[in-house]
């Protein structure tokens, strides 16, 4: 797996320091990122990723360097052709100290990427297991619907899931409702209908989540957003997880109990194959 790194207008050695010690993304997690799949030198759903990043920058008050972002993504994509691309935008470097953001900083733009498939075909054939994370996610936080660099809750959740022998950890909110995974959105099939928690439950509305809902509508599959609870996994016929790298990943086990028949379900597989065609 070979990689590239593009920082503020030029390619650099991926493992060499390229940012100053006053970089606010490094100091405070003051920034955002997007992760994309590449196919034939093109990032999938680029317009959707760019729109979400633009919106996040507006919420945080970070200047949006549109041209530099597009240049970095274009040049990185051309080198990699097929693989994974990550775009990071932070508030930039500032010589002062303290949390209060400067009003005249120049955003830092970093593009990194790797060739190769992020998940092998065997993972989809086997499916993922997940467990409930012990601490809740705040559905009231203004950060929960931003793809920010503040990922420590997700890191702790992933460590907890790994310790439990699971591929993914799933958050509840303060109301006990299912929110999202550490890196994924959650879908269940209950009584033949596709269900996913709404954003107000405390989740990042993923790009692939939105694409699944659109595809379901085109295919005539009943899909809706509704509150989901941990016990719902017991009565679900099947479930799956989504994000831009996973695509549609069957979820076959939750908290040590089988979901449905304990294997990838027919709707999950059908949606996955449809996205392959697209």
N, C-alpha and C positions, 0 to 999 in steps of 0.2 A: 504494500500500500504506500504509494508515493504522495507527497503533499506539496502544497504551495502556500505562500503567505504574501499578501499585498497590503501595505500599510501606507496610508496617506499619499497615494499616488505612485508608488513604486513597489516592485517585487523585492522581497528581502529573504534572507535565510530563515526558514521556519523556526529554528531552534536558537536563533541569536536574539538578544534584547533589541527591541525596536521602539519602545515607548519610554517616555521620561517618568521619573519617580513621582511627579506631581499629576499624573494622568488620573482624572477623577473616576474613570471606569475602574481603574486598579484600586484607587483609594477607597471609594464609596459604593462601587457597583452602580455608578451614575450613568446608566446607558441602557441600550436595548440590543436585541439580536434577532436574526431570522436564520433558520436552517432549511436548506432546500435540496431536493434531488436534482441531479443533472442528467439530461438525456441528449446526446448528440450536440453537446455544447450549449444547451438551452436549459435554464433553470425552470422547473415545472411550477406553474401557477405564480409566475414572477409578478404579475400585476397585483395579485392579491397580497403577496408578501410585502411588496413595496407600499401598498396602501396602508397595511397594518403598521408598518414601521413609521410611515409619515404621521399617522394618527398618534402613535405612541410618543413620538418626538414632540408633537404639539401639546400633548398632555403634560409632558415633563418640561416643556419650555426649552428644548434643545434645538438649535438651528439645524435645518434639514438640508444637507449638502447634496441635493438631488443629482447633479452632474457627476460629482466625484463617486457617489454610490454606484451609479449606472456604469461608469467607466471601470471601476474595480470589479464589479460583477461580470461585466462583459469580458474583460481581459482574463480574469480567473477562470471563467467558464470555457473560454477558448482553449486554454492550456490543458484543462482536465478532461474535457469532452464528456465523460460519464463518471458519476460519482456523487459526492456530497459537498455542498458549499455552505459555509457559514459566513454571514454578514453581520458585523458588529459595529454599532455607532455609539460613541460615548460623548459626553459633554466636552471632553478634551482636557488639555493641560492648563493649569492655572498656578502661578507662583505663590499665591496666598495660601492661607490655611483656614480650616473651619468648614462646616457643612453648607453654609449659605452659597448658592451657586452664583458664579460670576455672570455678568450680563454681556460680556464681550469676548467670551471664549470661542475658539474655533473647534468644531466637532472633529473627533478622531474617527476615521473610517478604516476598518480592518476587514479584509476578506481572506478567509482560510478555506482550504478544501483538500479532499482526498479522493483518489480513484477507488473503484471497487464498490460492490454492493454492501450496504450497511448491515443487512440481515440475510443469512443463507436461506435457501428454499426450505431446508429441513425445519426451520423455526416455524414456518407457516403450516407445514404438514403436521407438526406436533402441537402447535399452539402455545400460548403463554399462560403462566399461572400468576395470580395476583393475591395480595393480602391487604387487609385494612390497616392503614397507618394509625398508630396509637394516639397521635395528637391531631387536633382539628385544623382546618384551613379557614381563615377569616374571610367570609363572603362579603364583609363590609369594607375590606381594604381597597383603596384606590389602585393598588398595584396588581391585584389578582387578575385583572383582564389585560395586563400589559405583559409583553414578553421581555421582561427586564433582566438585567444582569444579576439581580438579587435572587439567587437560587438556593440559599442555604436550607430553607425548608424542604425543597425538593431533594437536596443532597442528603439530608438526614432521613427523609422518607425512603430514598433509594437504598441507603445503608440498612435501614430497618427491614426493608423487603428482602434484601439479599441475605441478611442474617436469618430470615425465616424461610429461605430457600425458594423465594418467589422471584419472577422476572420483573414484576412491577408492583409498586405500592399505590394504593388508592386512598385519597383524602375524603373525609367527611367535612362538612362545615359545622358551625356552632349549633345548628339545628338538628344535627344527626343525618342530614341528607348527603347523598353521594355528590361529590364535586367533580373531581378529575383524578387522573393518575399523576405521578411525578413528572412524566413527560408525554402524557397521552390524554385524549378524551375517551369517554366510556359510552358504549352503546349496548343495549340489551334488546333481545327479541322476546316479548311477552305476549302471549295469545296471538302470535303471528304478526305483531306490530312492532316496528322499530322505535325504540325509545332512547332518548339521551337527555341528560340534565340540562336545563336552561342556564344561560350565563349568570343569572342572579343567584344561582346556588354557589357561586364562587369558583369560576373556572375561566381559563383562557379559551375563547372561542377559536379553535384551531382551524387552519386552512383546510386540512383534509376533512375535518368534521363538517364544515360547510359544504364541501364537495360531495360527501356521502349523502347529505340531506337533499342536495340538488339532483344527484343521480337517482336516489330513491323516488323522487317525484317524477322524473322522466320515465322511470320503469314501472310506475303505477304501484309502488310499494308504500303502504301506509306508514308514515314516519312522523313523529311529533316530539316536541320537547316537553318534558314533565319531570316532576321530582321523583328521584329514585332513592331507595333506601337499601341498606345492606341485605336485608332479608329478601329483597327482590331477586337477588342472584340465585336463590334456591328455587324460585318458580320460573325462572327464565328458561326458554328453550335453547337459547344460545346467547353468546355475547362476543363482542370484539372491541379492540382498542384501535385508535387512529392517531397518527401524526404524520408529518411530511416525510419522514424517513421510513416509518413502519408501513405506511399505506393503511391497509386493513389487516390487522393481526388478530386471529381468533383467540378468544380468552376461554380456556377450557377448565380452569380451576380458580376458585375464590375462597380464601381462608381455609384451604385444605379440603374443600368440598367441590365435587364436580359440578360444572355448569352444564345443564342439559345432559347430554349423553357422555360428556367428558372428552369430546373431540371437536374439531372444527365443524361448525354447523353449515348447512346448505346456503343460507342467506349470506353469511360471511364470505364463503368461497365464491358465490356468484358475484358479489360486489367486487371482490378482489380481482376476479377475472375480467370484469367489465372495465375496471381501471387500467388493467394491462392493455386492453384494446385501445382505450383513449390515449 
